[in-house]
Amino acid sequence: MLSRKLQAYLFDSGTTLDPRDWESLRTQSHRMLDDMLDYVAQIRERPVSHPAPEATENVFRAPLPLTSTSLSAAHDTFLQHILPYAVGNAHPGFMGWVHGGGSTVGMLAEMLAAGLNANLGGRDHIPIAVEQQVVRWMRELFQFPESASGLFVTGSSMANFIGILSARSAKIGTAVRATGLADIADKLTVYTSADAHGCIAQALELAGIGSNQLRKVPVNHLHQMDLGDLERMIAADKATDRIPFCIVGTSGTVDVGAIDDLAGIAAIAAREQLWFHVDGACGALGMMSPKIAVKLRGIEQADSIALDFHKWGQVPYDAGFILIRDSQVHYDTFASPAAYLRREERGLAAGSPWPCDFGPDLSRSFKALKVWFTLQVYGIQKLGRMMDRTCDLARYLSDRIASTSELELLAPVTLNIVGFRFRHQDLDPDQNPDPEFSDRLNSEIVVAIQESGIAAPSSTTINGRFAIRAAIFNHRTTELEIDNLVGTVLRYGKLLTENLHSKS
Ligand SMILES: Cc1ncc(COP(=O)(O)O)c(C=O)c1O
């Protein structure tokens, strides 16, 4: 009774954000949970995505709220103006960019983590033990030693950055943390494939090394880094006064899902005494499938691996991760002792080192919980089978392309990404006389499909040609959605060919 009175006082005096009436909050909470479960359960009945009307855009131009609104009113706004206009990556027809579909398990775990509101930067508490358990599981998955360190980060862009900084420390030490790179910045050299993700160049920019120091090694017909060229480039750089320090291999390139010859790169890196980093954003978690793990052979020899649970791992955004073989190098790259972060043998400040010693973030969310739940509830075997299935669907799509004269496959399919284009009928398929028309047509097809809400591919350039790109990362996708994509490309292809011709 007293506590109720106290609660009422706190509420009335405006000093707490807790509700006055927990029962009505409970009712509202259940409504919100039910709405999200309905959203996921009925996702197939919705369009993939929907352009938002002007009225909705206007809702988010309203000024800073000065007074309170009820939770149910804010939730109504969410239902009416946010939920229908998300990009649609939970939908099985979404195949754009590299987006996972999420899962109900991850969603519920995210709610638990938010309720706990743990700060995983440090301190001695069990949420850190959960993160460390996932780190141990990743060591096991990638056959890394017990001494390896790992850290949750936002995504692979950040994980790759941490990998590059650690590689830099391994080569030239950590004095540069204080001194800056000064006169060696433009000598440090990194090698990666011409098809590598743009965040590798950005990591060099952020590291003060500069993207000019990134050697983009040409790729072979399978879009893998050409290892002969790699060796020649390293030799040429060593012959001058450059300081090669890192090779970045990719396990699943963003454009076509190619996997570099990781074992080959590992051998070159060992011989040349270079750090071997793997950008595993798209494909590293394929280690959960015995069929895909074979293609990743050599990843276990990496010095560091960047990966994303929010892509193939189906964990809700965001959940990137970096695994580093030499935990001392990792620690020395980031640890920044401070009086207010003093460590103790006992009490809440025990348990050193803390996660904040291994990356730039001091305040960190409990991302590990949704990953822990996902791995615990589904298990590695089921997740691996799900990944196999997405690769099967990519092959199904490439077979459909091969057997359809109006479509053309633009790159071999190694994993779950397919690049292709519509070949308009009135042009000779072997001697395309108007590539510009063809590129414009295909880009309009992609936009039209996205706006139709039937499917959502994205686009890229493959071998200099505009490509419709289907990246099948969503565990909900089936042959039906692949057939819908093919049917829609053909339909819009014909329609837009006529429209564009009549305009020209
Ligand atoms: C190969 C590759 N590397 C890195 C990234 C960046 O990952 P994130 O978006 O998690 O930062 C991506 C994103 O798609 C990617 O495909």
The ligand as an SDF file (V2000), in Angstrom:
LIG
                    3D

 16 16  0  0  0  0  0  0  0  0999 V2000
   31.1120   -7.9390  -48.1800 C   0  0  0  0  0  0  0  0  0  0  0  0
   30.6180   -6.8970  -47.2310 C   0  0  0  0  0  0  0  0  0  0  0  0
   31.4730   -6.3420  -46.3660 N   0  0  0  0  0  0  0  0  0  0  0  0
   31.0930   -5.4070  -45.4900 C   0  0  0  0  0  0  0  0  0  0  0  0
   29.7920   -4.9690  -45.4490 C   0  0  0  0  0  0  0  0  0  0  0  0
   29.3850   -3.9140  -44.4560 C   0  0  0  0  0  0  0  0  0  0  0  0
   28.6330   -4.5440  -43.4510 O   0  0  0  0  0  0  0  0  0  0  0  0
   27.6750   -3.7000  -42.4920 P   0  0  0  0  0  0  0  0  0  0  0  0
   26.5740   -3.2000  -43.3700 O   0  0  0  0  0  0  0  0  0  0  0  0
   27.2150   -4.7000  -41.4810 O   0  0  0  0  0  0  0  0  0  0  0  0
   28.4730   -2.6110  -41.8990 O   0  0  0  0  0  0  0  0  0  0  0  0
   28.8590   -5.5090  -46.3330 C   0  0  0  0  0  0  0  0  0  0  0  0
   27.4630   -5.0430  -46.3400 C   0  0  0  0  0  0  0  0  0  0  0  0
   26.6500   -5.4860  -47.0920 O   0  0  0  0  0  0  0  0  0  0  0  0
   29.2830   -6.5020  -47.2500 C   0  0  0  0  0  0  0  0  0  0  0  0
   28.4400   -7.0420  -48.1250 O   0  0  0  0  0  0  0  0  0  0  0  0
  1  2  1  0
  2  3  1  0
  2 15  2  0
  3  4  2  0
  4  5  1  0
  5  6  1  0
  5 12  2  0
  6  7  1  0
  7  8  1  0
  8  9  2  0
  8 10  1  0
  8 11  1  0
 12 13  1  0
 12 15  1  0
 13 14  2  0
 15 16  1  0
M  END
$$$$
